[in-house]
């Protein structure tokens, strides 16, 4: 069942609708996003499919390009952009205008046909391709706040480790077993058989077959070194002796 219905007009926002569809699918899952040109199955009666899925959705995104409010089709009762929005309003489904670009203004009641005048009071969001990452993040966050099912399916949250969780990075592990666990409560028995590499039990980092450096002035060379290494920290001893004598 879709939780986000993307409403758009061909020629005035369909590219943004496709972008939002792609981003929101990646974040919440394909089955939770409805966009007509992708979601209607071949052979399905599109009018039945559209109305049924508007009624089932949790929120409708109305993508509004620069010419959206002035488009002549919006004044026709058989216009599907209009019909989808009106059906959502009739069913009490939130309608969120998504304004395309920096210059698209939220329509006023005077700009709209009387049946659609209510959406002039709906809080809007904005999508500008020059601010893509920030805008799609804001839109996704707003949808997750609006629809509990989306919050539960939010991959942005599930892929973030909880505080105190175990994270591990391993490279070049061959013919070996790598095991890492979180806190263990109670007794634990550990048995090893012929280990040929370090074993660590307890908190802290383990650095094995990796470069780990600490402190000032550390040098690390991998591969050949033809010219040697020369370092100087602070003043030279000869200069220090001369400065002591001049005091």
PEWOJO-V580759 format. One record per residue. N is the residue number from 1. RES is the residue in one small letter. PSI is psi as a letter, one per 20 degrees, with the letter a starting at -180 (none if undefined). Layout:
# PEWOJO-V580759
N&RES&PSI + N&RES&PSI
This chain:
# PEWOJO-V580759
1&x&p + 2&x&q + 3&x&i + 4&x&p + 5&x&p + 6&x&o + 7&x&p + 8&x&r + 9&x&p + 10&x&p + 11&x&i + 12&x&l + 13&x&j + 14&x&h + 15&x&h + 16&x&h + 17&x&g + 18&x&g + 19&x&g + 20&x&g + 21&x&g + 22&x&g + 23&x&g + 24&x&h + 25&x&g + 26&x&h + 27&x&g + 28&x&i + 29&x&p + 30&x&h + 31&x&i + 32&x&i + 33&x&p + 34&x&p + 35&x&p + 36&x&g + 37&x&i + 38&x&h + 39&x&h + 40&x&p + 41&x&q + 42&x&p + 43&x&i + 44&x&q + 45&x&o + 46&x&h + 47&x&g + 48&x&g + 49&x&g + 50&x&g + 51&x&g + 52&x&g + 53&x&h + 54&x&g + 55&x&h + 56&x&i + 57&x&r + 58&x&h + 59&x&q + 60&x&p + 61&x&o + 62&x&o + 63&x&p + 64&x&o + 65&x&a + 66&x&h + 67&x&j + 68&x&g + 69&x&h + 70&x&i + 71&x&p + 72&x&h + 73&x&h + 74&x&i + 75&x&i + 76&x&p + 77&x&h + 78&x&j + 79&x&p + 80&x&h + 81&x&g + 82&x&g + 83&x&h + 84&x&g + 85&x&g + 86&x&h + 87&x&h + 88&x&g + 89&x&g + 90&x&h + 91&x&j + 92&x&k + 93&x&p + 94&x&p + 95&x&p + 96&x&o + 97&x&p + 98&x&o + 99&x&p + 100&x&p + 101&x&r + 102&x&h + 103&x&i + 104&x&p + 105&x&q + 106&x&p + 107&x&q + 108&x&r + 109&x&h + 110&x&h + 111&x&i + 112&x&q + 113&x&q + 114&x&g + 115&x&h + 116&x&j + 117&x&h + 118&x&h + 119&x&i + 120&x&h + 121&x&i + 122&x&p + 123&x&p + 124&x&r + 125&x&r + 126&x&q + 127&x&p + 128&x&p + 129&x&h + 130&x&i + 131&x&k + 132&x&g + 133&x&g + 134&x&g + 135&x&g + 136&x&h + 137&x&g + 138&x&g + 139&x&g + 140&x&g + 141&x&g + 142&x&h + 143&x&h + 144&x&h + 145&x&h + 146&x&h + 147&x&o + 148&x&h + 149&x&h + 150&x&h + 151&x&h + 152&x&h + 153&x&j + 154&x&o + 155&x&h + 156&x&h + 157&x&g + 158&x&h + 159&x&i + 160&x&p + 161&x&p + 162&x&q + 163&x&p + 164&x&j + 165&x&r + 166&x&p + 167&x&q + 168&x&p + 169&x&p + 170&x&p + 171&x&q + 172&x&l + 173&x&o + 174&x&p + 175&x&k + 176&x&r + 177&x&p + 178&x&p + 179&x&p + 180&x&p + 181&x&r + 182&x&b + 183&x&p + 184&x&p + 185&x&p + 186&x&a + 187&x&q + 188&x&p + 189&x&p + 190&x&p + 191&x&p + 192&x&q + 193&x&o + 194&x&l + 195&x&q + 196&x&j + 197&x&r + 198&x&q + 199&x&p + 200&x&p + 201&x&p + 202&x&r + 203&x&r + 204&x&r + 205&x&q + 206&x&p + 207&x&o + 208&x&p + 209&x&k + 210&x&r + 211&x&p + 212&x&o + 213&x&q + 214&x&q + 215&x&r + 216&x&q + 217&x&j + 218&x&p + 219&x&q + 220&x&p + 221&x&p + 222&x&p + 223&x&a + 224&x&q + 225&x&o + 226&x&h + 227&x&j + 228&x&r + 229&x&p + 230&x&p + 231&x&q + 232&x&p + 233&x&o + 234&x&a + 235&x&q + 236&x&q + 237&x&h + 238&x&g + 239&x&h + 240&x&g + 241&x&g + 242&x&h + 243&x&h + 244&x&h + 245&x&h + 246&x&i + 247&x&none
